[in-house]
Amino acid sequence: MSAHRAQMDLACSLPRAIAAAANWQAAAQSMSSAMHLAIMATSLSFRQEAAQ
């Protein structure tokens, strides 16, 4: 079970207001992870370009 799935399962068991906050946090974490991957890929691309 992924961490995201576990977090969503927990969010479903919480009251609506708390679940909304948990869902927002999960989305923010997902966006943050995607942004870090994009930064790493861009950085590697520039390093390869500079090495050529």
C-alpha positions in Angstrom: 0.0 0.0 0.0 1.4 3.4 -1.0 1.8 6.2 1.5 -0.6 8.3 -0.5 -3.2 5.5 -0.4 -2.8 5.1 3.4 -3.1 8.8 3.9 -6.3 8.8 1.8 -7.8 5.9 3.7 -7.1 7.7 7.0 -8.6 10.9 5.6 -11.9 9.0 4.8 -12.2 8.1 8.4 -12.0 11.6 9.7 -14.7 14.3 10.0 -15.3 16.3 6.8 -13.4 19.4 7.8 -10.3 17.5 8.9 -10.6 15.2 5.8 -10.6 18.3 3.5 -7.4 19.5 5.2 -5.8 16.1 4.9 -6.7 15.9 1.2 -5.2 19.4 0.6 -2.0 18.3 2.3 -1.8 15.1 0.2 -2.3 17.1 -2.9 0.4 19.6 -1.8 2.8 16.8 -1.1 2.2 15.2 -4.5 2.8 18.6 -6.2 5.9 19.1 -4.2 7.3 15.6 -5.2 6.5 16.3 -8.9 8.2 19.7 -8.7 11.4 18.1 -7.1 11.5 15.6 -9.9 11.2 18.3 -12.5 14.0 20.3 -10.9 16.2 17.2 -10.8 15.5 16.4 -14.4 16.2 20.0 -15.5 19.4 20.1 -13.5 20.6 16.8 -15.1 19.7 18.2 -18.5 21.8 21.3 -18.0 24.7 19.3 -16.7 24.6 17.0 -19.7 24.4 20.1 -22.0 27.4 21.7 -20.2 29.4 18.6 -20.4 29.1 18.4 -24.2 
